[in-house]
Amino acid sequence: MTVPTTVLEVHDVHKAYARGGTVTNVLGGVNLTVQRGECVFLVGPSGSGKSTLLSILGCILTPDRGRLRILGRDVAHMDGRVRTLIRRDVLGFVFQRFQLIRGLSVLENVLVPLRLQGRPLPEARQRASELLDAVGLAQCRHARPNSLSAGQCQRVAFARALANNPLIILADEPTASLDAVTGDEVMQVLRNLTTQYQKTAIVVTHDPRIFKYADRIYNLEDGHLTEHRTQNTEHRMQNAECRMQNAECRMQNAECRMLNAEDFKLNTAP
């Protein structure tokens, strides 16, 4: 199956919470379109609704109104069984605190989603081993999470998130528990994985040190998203302009060849 270029669309999504007779509007008409292979960051002050939006994108919460399209299908209000299958097969989750199972080895943690999907054990082991190799932890496959550093635990979480070959990775503050150097290292791993496996990543973060890894950055405040341009955005626009200029040059060259052909016909006519 060919994966469409646009993998996720959010249109006019609203979400409010009622507490003690007071209604708080968290999302007030959010719109977002994400393309395959992009790494999109969601930033904003605490309490601005980033986690709420990520939960809606992850089919955990349903919006009060609006649409969430994944691969062109509106999944916002599908029944719970279908949304569970979407979370299992289409989405991968990375958590701030890793959420690894302490009693299992690194390899077994990555095996969990594969076994839940019904993969045969030999196939699941091979897939988990390949992913641990991709994040540089092949030598730690039999270790327990409590023997790993925070950065290594987050790498295991990345491998687990990719286990079922999801289309979209949703990461909630993936560097919040890491120092600057380790945070930079794990973001390099995430970007390499999204490039290698052609995945889309949506990252909620407060960490400006990792903004350089984003293709696009959106600020969520007062219930609305505002795009901030990044160097990657500028590069994409420049590349698009170059492609347009090259296309125009090819058209001009084609026109010149046609004119030359016409001249040749006229000059050689009897």
N, C-alpha and C positions, 0 to 999 in steps of 0.2 A: 504494500500500500504506500502511495506517495503521500508524505506528510505535507499539508498546506503550509504556505509561508507564514500566514497568521495563525498562531496556535491558541491564543487566548484574547478574548475581548470582554471588557466590562463596559456596560452602557447604563448610565443614569442610575447607579446603585445607591440606595438609601438604606440606612440602618439607624434605629433609635432604641434606647433602653429606658424603661420606666422603673423608677425606684422611689418608693415612698410618696407616690402621687406626683413625682416630678419626672418629666420626659426630657431625656438628654439626646439630642440629635448628634450622632457620631459621624455618620457619612451622609453628605447632603447632595448627592448627584455625582458620584465618581465615575469618570470615564478613563479607560486605559486600553491600549492595544499593544500586544507583545508579539514579536516575530520569532520564528524558529531560530535558535542559536544565540539569542540576545541574553545579556545579563543586565537586568533592570533593578535598580535600587529604589527602595521606598524609605524616605527619611522624614523627620518631623519631630516636634516636641513630644514628651511623654504625655499620654492621654489623648493624643490627636486622632487615634483610631487605626494606627498601623496594624496592630495585632488583630483587630476586628476585620480589617480588609484582608489580611493574610488568611484568616480563618474562613472568610467567604470564598476566597480564591481556592482554598483547600477543601471546599465542599464540607466544611465542618459546621459553619453557620449558614443560614439562608438570609438573603437580603429582604427587607420589608417590601421593597419594590425595585425593579430594574432587572437587567439581564446579565448573566455570566455565560459566555459561549466558550467552549473548549472544542477545538477542531470543528467549529461552525455549528455545534449543537448547544442549545440553551439548556444548561444543566442546573441552573439556580434553584429550581423548584421541583426537580425530579424526586422520586420517592427515596427513602433511606437506603434501600437495598442497592439501587443503582448508584447512589452517591458513594456507598461503601466500595463498590467495585471500581469506581473512578479513583478513589483514594488509593486503592490497592494496586491498580494496573497503570494509571496514567500519571499519578503524582508521586513525587518523592519528597520526604520531609527531613529537614535538618534542624535540630533544636539547639537552643542556647546552652543548655546543660547536658548536651549529648544524648541523654536518655538511653544509655547502654545498659544491658542486663548484666549486673555484676557477677552473677553466678555462672555465666557462659563465657567461653573463650572469645577472642576477637573473631575468629572464623565462624563460630556458632552464632554470634550476633548478626553477622552479615547473612547467615543462612536463614534466619527467622522469616523475613518477608518472602524468601524464595519457597520455603516449605509451606507457608500460608497460601501461596499461590498454587500449590500442588505440584511443584517441580520434583522429579525423582531425585533422590539423594545424590547419586553420582554427578548428575548434571548440575545440581545446585552447588555442590562442592567445587566443581570446576569453575562455575561462574563467580562464586565468592572468592576463590583463589586468584582469579584474573583481576578482580576489582581491587583486592588488597595489594596485588603487585602494582596496579596502576597508581595507587596512592602511596606507594613506597613502604608498605608494611608487611610484605610477604614474610619477613623473618619473625614477625610478631603474631602470627596467626594462632598460635596455641597459648598466647599470654592472656591473662585476665585484665579487664579494663583498669582495675585498681593498681596495676603495675605499670601503666602507661602514663606519659605526660598528657597535659591538657590538649596540646596540639595533636598528639597521636590519637587521642580519643575522638577529636573532631574529624580527623581523617577517616577513622573507622565509621563515623556517622555519615560521611560523604559516600563511602563505599556501600553502606547499608541503604542509603537513599537511592542509589543507582541500581540496586540489586535486581529489581523487577523491570529494568529498562524503561523507566518512566519518561514521559514526554517533557515534563516540567518539574524542576526542583524548586521547592519553597523553603527558604532558609530564614529562620528567625534569630537575629543577632548572633551570627555564627562566630564572631570574634570577640564577643563581650567578655568571655571568661579567659581571654588570651592576652599575653603581652604583645607589644608592637611587632617584634620580630616574628613571633609565632603566628600572630594574626596575618601578617603579610605572607608567610609561607603557606598557610592553609588556603588563603584566597588565591594564591598562584595555583594550588592544586585544584581548587574549584573551577577556575577559568580553564585550566588545561583539560579537565574532565568534560566541561561543557563543549569545548572545541573538539576534543577527540571523539566524543559520543554524540555530537550534534544535539545537545540538550539546551533547553531554555531555563534560565535561573532568575528567580525573583527573590531579592534579598531585602529584608528589613534590617536596618542598622542605624546606630547613632555614631558610628566610628568614621570620622572624616579621613582617617589614614588609609582607608581601603577604597575611597571613592574612585581612584584611578582605575580600578578593575571594572567599573560600570560602563556599559554602552550608553545608558540613559539613567538619569537620576530624577525622581519625582519627589517633591515636598508635599506632605499631607498636612494641611492646617485648615481649621475651620470647616472641616468636612469636604474639602476639595483638593484635587491634585494639581500641582503646577510643575511643569517640566523645567529642569535646570540643564543647560547645555554642558557637556563635558568635552574633553579633548577627543574622545572616541566619537562623539556626535559630530564634531567638526570634521574629523577625518572621513567619516561616512559621507557627509555632505560634499566634501571635496572630491572624494572618489566618485560620487554620483555625477558631479559636474564634469569630471574628467571623462566619464563614460559617455555623457551626453555630447561633449566636444568631440570625442573620438567617433561617435556615431555620425555627427554632422560632417566630419572630415571624410568618412567613408561615403556618405551620400554625395558630397561634392566631387570626390574622386570618381564615383560611378557616373555622375553627370558629365564630367570631363571625358571619360571613356566613351560615353554615348555620343558626345559632340564630335570627338575625334573619329569615331566610326562613321558618322554622317559625312564629315569632311572627306574621309577616305573614299566613301561611295561616290560623292560628287566629283572628286578629282579623277577617279578611275572610270567614270561613266563614259561610254562611247559617244 
